[in-house]
Amino acid sequence: MNFLRGVMGGQATGSQPSGAETIHKLCDRVASSTLLDDRRDAVRALKSLSKKYRVEVGNQAMDHLIHVLKTDRSDSEIIGYALDTLYNIVSSDLEEEEQADSEEENTTKHSDDVGSQFAEIFMKDQENVTLLLSILEEFDFHARWPGVKLLTALLKHQGSQVQQIILVSPMGVSRLMDLLADSREVIRNDGLLLLQQLAKGNAAIQKIVAFENAFERLLDIITEEGNSDGGIVVEDCLLLLNNLLKNNNSNQNFFKEGSYIQRMKPWFEVGDDNSGWSAQKVTNLHLMLQLVRVLVSPVNPPGATSSCQKTMFQCGLLQQLCTILMATGVPADILTETINTVSEVIRGSQTNQDYFASVSAPSNPPRPAIVVLLMSMVNERQPFVLRCAVLYCFQCFLYKNQKGQGEIVATLLPSTIDANSISAGQLLCGGLFSQDSLSNWCAAVALAHALLENSTQKEQLLRVQLATSLGNPPVSLLQQCTNILSQGSKVQTRVGLLMLLCTWLSNCPIAVMHFLHNQANVPFLTAQISENLSEDEHLVQGLCALLLGICIYFNDNSLENYTKEKLKQLIEKRIGKENFIEKLGYISKHELYSKAGQKPQPSFSTPEQMLFDHEFTKLVKELEVLIIKSIHKSSEDEKKEEEVKKTLEQHDSIVTQYKELIREQDTQINELNQQVMSLTSQNEHLQSSVMQQQLQIQQHKDQYNLLKVQLGKDSHHHNSHNETVQVNGIQSEEVCSLREQVEDLKKQTEILKGQLEERDYVIESLHSGQLAVMPREQTASDGITEDQTSHLRKELESLQSQLQSQSAQISKLQNEKRELRHKLEKATAATSSASGDSGGTANSSDSEVKILGLKKDVDRLKEDVKALTESKASMEQQLASANSTIAILQTDKSKLQTELSESKKEQDDLLVLLADQDQKILALKSRLKELGEPVDDEDEMESGDQDDDVDDSHGDDDEEDEQS
């Protein structure tokens, strides 16, 4: 400071130096001084002069200040002074002060222009921004806070350039996100302002900021500050959230998937006493409602909007908003924004619309929220913006909600009118015929939305009868609308009624017939169209032309006096085709038409501008071209077109039937494939079990053979020690007969084994072939169920086991027969030798004992032969039953093969017929194109899809043929 006093106060006798000279000397001092203290003092002096001599300091000192930032990084104090000086040069926050100084010095430059120019000079070298980002990593308060302010000012003037530099800078966005975690609130709050400017209009930076956990940090700050009761910091957080989410589908999805919507519910908790809200709370709540609308905006992708709407209902956010809607003491602008928010939360969501229909106001008696809102809409004393919000809410409630449309129209029908309560239909009729033109327009548009894309309600509305005055008969709602039109009311009223009639009559020939049945309607429309009226009446003329064109295009020629051809002749004689088309074009050429078509929400600055509805503009775009083509068509062309349409409808019905048949066949094929797969798996399982059983049988056979050898050795040893016995009393004839029976049994057993093997082979082939592909339903219908098949399989297995046991018994009997034969031979030899021996009497008693034993053995053999004979008879019966079952299965197999070939032949015939029908349809559509009629591309795509389905089904049939 001694140097500064020397420069500015050392020339007492001479003139004082100017500001530019002082700044020049200070810049020289910064550039040439070797002492850090001298440079620091010079930079501090430049900071103090930068507010008053902003241009001079910027022109002379900017380069020196940037050099200080590069070379004196170790001293945070001089860095802070340099950053403050640069901020004063670039910033436009001192606009008022600069403007006052500019009046004294007669300068013509504005503060914003000066700041923008210096920011551009600073941005010429991109390294300056990189240098500034590196300074922000310093935790020292004197360097970090001025750096945040300077970077924010640069973003205001050179936003896109700074954003690109930060994007390519390593960890550039991450460094700035660290500011939100700074414990010093002033740096954190200014960091919020910096991130607002950084994320503005740059989707890439918005995504990076979001994935740097910005949502979590911002919501934590809002909660810490007290939600809607917080201060300016909450407002800054909400503005940053709005920047990150608006028109950024990726961030919106990330916000929803991160369960951050659930954390918004506490924001809208209000008490019973809502009086005396502060201005900051109103601002905060307004921004919170806007944030909800960003997530469910109609311009978002339908899938994302629907997902957010579902989440808001599940977490209770919609219920909380409806509580604010029905609360008392809520400020008007918050109530209006809440109505708009609820509108977009329920728009197109059936669940949310049903909930909103169930909401009741806390009145006595309770009234539905829809009725309370409609009372505000038709009340001319309510604010204009509130009435527009209620209309938008009613439109969103009815959007793609046929159930709600039916409930609204039902309140107008004679059978459902309740004289003791006010319904939505009564309020709409009251507003439709009131003296307030804005109420007329709003009620007409609201009623038109109850009819959009709903032919059933258009026909139901024809039943509505209105009592005009005492003593006069009631008139229909349609007739009353035309009566008010003919009376020449205000333009806004007539426009609303004409939009209602156009919506009502479009796509509804019955309503067109009722409208033409009144003899005064067509002359009124032709008179309105043919007259040369003022420019204010052009819109009414265009709507009358549109209404008359709808009566022509959707005319079913049921009234002889007003057929399509006669109405065309009337237009040509009274109006002229070219004049009619010109008047029809007045609608789309109106200055408010394009504005209304931009977004669904009505946004008008004054009530007089409310002339068009968003959905009506879409209807005009759709019908205008069709009406012009219909006017130019001749009667012959129309007849041909009707014939073609009828033929197409017939063919479409045939194609639809074939499609349904093919779908059914595909379903059946899929079911059969599943059954085949299940039966195949069962077959594999059974085969594996059979293999296991065969292995077990083989093991048992080996064990049996081993035991048989051992028993043979034991019996041979026993026979060698037996003494000779006498076999008197045993006759050789009996032994021979036993031998013959044994031989017969052996032969019959071999025959039975061969027959069983043959039957097993046939049954296995049937199981692996026929039963594997036989559908469960067909098997049951032919008398053979799966239970019967499994029972037959079990019986065959038991029969095989019995045969094996019989074989074992026969082999045992053969062994015993051999032993008996051996004994008989010994006994015979002993008898012959003992006939001449006198001493045989001594052993006679022993021989008799042995002979008795042999007799017992013979008796036992007889019993065994008898048992074997009985078992043989039973086995023959079982074989007979198995033969009959096999014959039934073979018959069923032949039947199924016949039915399969017949079904394939029938399907081939159907495919050929379907191809012929497709060729005819394509020829007819090409004929329509030649006649100039539009043909929907969706039909062509459906035919292509149909061909693909046919090919796929044909491929499936081929695969089934290969499998069978």
Secondary structure, 3 states (H helix, E strand, C coil): CHHHHHHHHCCCCCCCCCHHHHHHHHHHHHHHCCCHHHHHHHHHHHHHHCCCCHHHHHHHHHHHHHHHHHHCCCCHHHHHHHHHHHHHHHCCCCHHHHHHHHHHHCCCCCHHHHHHHHHHHHCCCCHHHHHHHHHHCCCCHHHHHHHHHHHHHHHHHCHHHHHHHHHHCCCHHHHHHHHHHCCCHHHHHHHHHHHHHHHCCCHHHHHHHHHCCHHHHHHHHHHHHCHHHCCHHHHHHHHHHHHHHCCCHHHHHHHHHCCCCHHHHHHHCCCCCCCCCCHHHHHHHHHHHHHHHHHCCCCCCHHHHHHHHHHHHHCCHHHHHHHHHHCCCCCHHHHHHHHHHHHHHHCCCHHHHHHHHHCEECCCCCEEHHHHHHHHHCCCCCCHHHHHHHHHHHHHHHCCCHHHHHHHHHCCCHHHCCCCCCCHHHHHHHHHCCCCHHHHHHHHHHHHHCCCCCHHHHHHHCCCEECCCCCCCCEEHHHHHHHHHHCCCCHHHHHHHHHHHHHHHCCCHHHHHHHHHCCCHHHHHHHHHHCCCCHHHHHHHHHHHHHHHHHHHCCCCCCHHHCHHHHHHHHHHHHCHHHHHHHHCHHHHCCCHHHHCCCCCCCCCCHHHCCCCHHHHHHHHHHHHHHHHHHHCCHHHHHHHHHHHHHHHHHHHHHHHHHHHHHHHHHHHHHHHHHHHHHHHHHHHHHHHHHHHHHHHHHHHHHHHHHHHHHHHHHHHHHHCCCCCCCCCCCHHHHHHHHHHHHHHHHHHHHHHHHHHHHHHHHHHHHHHHHHHCCHHHHHHCCCCHHHHHHHHHHHHHHHHHHHHHHHHHHHHHHHHHHHHHHHHHHHHHHHHHCCCHHHHHHHHHHHHHHHHHHHHHHHHHHHHHHHHHHHHHHHHHHHHHHHHHHHHHHHHHHHHHHHHHHHHHHHHHHHHHHHHHHHHHHHHHHHHHHCCCCCHHHHHHHHHHHHHHHHHHHHHHHHHHHC
